[in-house]
Amino acid sequence: MTPPQTRRVPQRRIAETVADELRNDILADDNYRLPTQDQLVKDFGVSYPSIREALRILETEGLVTVRRGNVGGADVRRPDETSAAYHLGLSLQAGRVTLRDLAEGLQMLEPMCAAECAKREDRLEVVVPALTAAIDASANFTNCGLDFTNTARDFHTLIVGFTPNATIRYAVGSYVTLWAAQEEAWAESRVKHGDYPTEVEAGAAVQAHRRIVDEIAAGRPDEAERVARAHLAATQALVLVHHADRVVNASSAMSRQAIRSNRRSRV
């Protein structure tokens, strides 16, 4: 009988195996630091090309950033709702999903988070002070256009961030981050054209935020959800009046920058 020929494992399959193990390490350890390529070659007993291919796989997934040249290396980038929002945005953009559709989805989901905040037993000690501080910060910018949009978004980010259920936090947080990117692009355009909403309208948004906090503090989830939904619809209308049928855009430089700047507040 002729002995079977030695089968060579393709470099790509080796690289995928290495990438699988590194991916698990990155996701399992908040403080994981990627070893040097020399150390990875030693640890895995594979070639440099296989290690470089594994790093390229992880770079494509957004889990590492590879520095090339004389100061080459790779840094870990743990995924969060910012990265999730970007990839979600690309999917919505490819599916030709409109801003109206995104807004309607948020109207279903974000107010639910306000209701959950109102159910927290520690809301007066933890939730209300943080939300109030965010409102006070935004109130300083009611006459500053884009700065008001940026600071006012922190309130919405916190509402979602204080939601006890982690799955809801990450899922809805991605949608909030994506909407914020569209809203900031709109605000920048309106400021340039000199027709950003007035200081009175910005002040009304601040007052709506205070009403939501009052309902959360009082432990009235149904009312907190109702007020939050009404406020969200009113503020979204400013964007939708001219852009309702515009497709969600996550690929432009402006949108990418806005998404990166809207990282979830730590609570």
C-alpha positions in Angstrom: 0.0 0.0 0.0 1.3 3.4 -0.9 1.6 5.6 2.2 -0.5 8.7 2.2 1.2 11.8 1.2 1.9 14.4 3.9 -0.8 17.0 3.7 0.4 20.6 4.1 -2.0 22.8 6.1 -2.7 26.0 4.2 -1.2 29.2 5.7 -4.6 30.8 5.6 -6.1 28.0 7.9 -3.1 28.4 10.3 -3.7 32.1 10.4 -7.4 31.7 11.1 -6.6 29.3 14.0 -4.2 31.9 15.5 -6.7 34.7 14.9 -9.4 32.6 16.7 -7.2 32.2 19.8 -6.1 35.9 19.8 -9.7 37.0 19.3 -10.8 35.0 22.3 -8.0 36.5 24.4 -8.9 40.0 23.4 -12.6 39.6 24.2 -12.0 37.8 27.5 -9.5 40.2 29.0 -10.2 44.0 29.3 -6.5 44.6 29.8 -5.1 42.2 27.2 -1.9 43.4 25.5 -0.9 41.8 22.2 2.6 40.2 22.3 5.2 41.1 19.7 5.3 39.2 16.5 8.5 37.5 17.7 6.7 36.3 20.8 3.6 35.2 18.8 5.8 33.1 16.5 7.4 31.5 19.5 4.1 30.9 21.4 2.2 29.4 18.4 5.1 27.7 16.7 4.1 29.1 13.3 5.8 31.3 10.7 5.9 35.1 10.5 3.6 35.2 7.4 1.0 33.2 9.3 1.2 35.7 12.3 1.0 38.7 9.9 -2.1 37.1 8.2 -3.7 36.5 11.6 -3.2 40.1 12.5 -4.7 41.2 9.2 -7.8 39.2 9.9 -8.2 40.8 13.3 -7.5 44.3 11.8 -10.2 43.7 9.3 -12.6 43.0 12.2 -11.5 46.2 14.0 -10.0 44.3 16.9 -6.4 45.4 16.4 -4.7 48.4 14.8 -1.5 47.5 13.0 1.3 50.1 12.8 3.6 49.6 9.9 7.1 50.9 9.2 10.0 51.4 11.5 7.7 51.7 14.6 5.5 48.8 13.6 3.4 46.7 15.9 -0.2 46.1 16.8 -2.5 47.6 19.4 -5.7 46.0 20.7 -9.0 47.7 20.1 -11.8 46.2 22.2 -15.2 46.5 20.5 -17.9 48.7 22.0 -21.2 50.2 20.8 -19.2 52.7 18.8 -17.7 50.0 16.6 -21.0 48.2 16.6 -22.8 51.4 15.5 -20.4 51.8 12.6 -20.9 48.3 11.2 -24.6 48.5 11.9 -24.6 51.9 10.0 -22.9 50.3 7.0 -25.6 47.6 7.0 -28.4 50.1 7.2 -26.7 52.2 4.5 -26.4 49.1 2.2 -30.0 48.3 2.9 -31.1 51.8 1.9 -32.6 52.4 5.3 -33.9 55.9 5.7 -33.4 58.4 8.6 -37.2 58.2 9.1 -37.0 54.5 9.7 -34.0 54.8 12.1 -35.9 57.6 14.0 -39.0 55.4 14.3 -36.9 52.5 15.6 -35.4 54.7 18.3 -38.8 56.0 19.3 -39.7 52.4 20.2 -36.5 51.6 22.0 -34.9 54.6 23.8 -38.0 55.6 25.8 -38.2 52.1 27.1 -34.7 52.8 28.6 -36.1 55.8 30.4 -38.8 53.6 31.9 -36.2 51.1 33.1 -34.2 54.0 34.7 -37.4 54.9 36.7 -37.6 51.4 38.0 -34.1 51.4 39.5 -34.1 51.4 43.3 -30.9 53.5 43.3 -32.1 56.0 40.8 -32.0 58.9 43.3 -28.4 58.2 44.3 -27.0 57.1 40.9 -29.2 58.0 37.9 -30.7 61.3 38.8 -27.5 63.2 39.8 -25.7 62.1 36.6 -28.6 63.0 34.3 -29.0 66.4 36.1 -25.3 67.2 35.7 -25.6 66.4 31.9 -28.6 68.7 31.6 -26.9 71.5 33.5 -23.9 71.2 31.1 -26.0 71.4 28.0 -27.9 74.4 29.4 -24.7 76.4 29.1 -24.7 76.0 25.3 -28.3 76.8 24.3 -26.9 79.7 22.2 -23.9 77.8 20.8 -25.4 75.6 18.0 -23.3 72.6 17.5 -21.9 72.6 21.0 -25.5 72.3 22.3 -26.2 69.3 20.1 -23.0 67.6 21.2 -23.6 68.1 25.0 -27.4 67.4 24.8 -26.7 64.0 23.3 -24.9 63.0 26.5 -28.3 62.9 28.2 -29.6 60.4 25.8 -26.4 58.3 26.0 -26.7 58.2 29.8 -30.4 57.2 29.7 -29.4 54.1 27.7 -26.2 53.6 29.8 -28.2 53.4 33.0 -30.5 50.7 31.7 -29.9 47.6 33.8 -30.1 45.0 31.0 -26.7 44.7 29.3 -28.2 43.5 26.0 -30.5 46.5 25.7 -27.6 48.8 26.7 -25.4 47.6 23.9 -28.1 47.2 21.3 -29.9 50.5 21.9 -26.6 52.3 22.6 -25.5 51.4 19.0 -28.7 52.9 17.6 -28.3 56.0 19.7 -24.7 56.5 18.6 -25.7 56.0 15.0 -28.5 58.6 15.3 -26.2 61.0 17.1 -23.8 60.8 14.1 -26.6 61.7 11.7 -27.8 64.5 14.0 -24.4 66.0 14.4 -23.8 66.0 10.7 -27.2 67.8 10.4 -26.3 70.3 13.1 -23.0 71.2 11.5 -24.8 71.8 8.2 -27.5 73.9 9.8 -24.9 76.1 11.6 -23.0 76.7 8.4 -26.3 77.8 6.8 -27.2 80.0 9.7 -30.5 78.3 10.4 -29.8 76.2 13.5 -32.8 76.1 15.9 -33.1 79.1 18.1 -32.0 79.4 21.7 -35.6 79.2 22.8 -36.0 75.8 21.0 -32.8 74.6 22.6 -34.1 75.7 26.0 -37.3 73.7 25.4 -35.1 70.6 24.9 -33.4 71.3 28.2 -36.8 71.6 29.9 -38.0 68.3 28.3 -34.9 66.6 29.7 -35.7 68.0 33.1 -39.2 66.6 32.9 -37.9 63.2 32.0 -35.6 63.3 35.1 -38.5 64.4 37.3 -40.5 61.3 36.2 -37.5 59.0 36.7 -36.9 60.5 40.2 -40.6 60.0 41.1 -40.4 56.3 40.0 -43.1 56.7 37.3 -41.8 54.5 34.5 -44.9 54.8 32.2 -44.8 58.6 32.4 -41.0 58.7 31.9 -41.4 56.6 28.8 -44.3 58.8 27.5 -42.4 62.1 28.0 -39.2 60.6 26.6 -41.0 59.4 23.4 -42.7 62.8 22.9 -39.4 64.6 23.3 -37.5 62.3 21.0 -40.2 62.7 18.3 -40.0 66.5 18.6 -36.2 66.7 18.3 -36.0 64.1 15.5 -38.6 66.2 13.6 -36.0 68.9 13.2 -33.7 66.6 11.3 -36.4 64.7 9.5 -38.2 67.8 8.1 -35.7 68.0 5.2 -33.9 64.6 5.5 -36.5 62.0 6.3 -36.0 60.0 3.1 -32.2 60.3 3.1 -30.4 57.0 3.5 -28.5 56.5 6.8 -24.9 57.4 6.1 -22.1 55.8 8.1 -19.4 55.8 5.5 -18.6 59.5 5.1 -15.7 61.0 6.9 -18.0 63.3 8.9 -20.2 60.4 10.0 -17.2 58.2 11.0 -15.8 61.1 13.1 -19.2 61.7 14.7 -19.5 58.0 15.6 -16.0 57.9 17.1 -16.8 60.9 19.2 -20.0 59.4 20.6 -18.6 56.8 22.9 -20.9 55.6 25.5 -20.7 57.3 28.9 -19.4 55.0 31.6 -21.9 54.5 34.4 
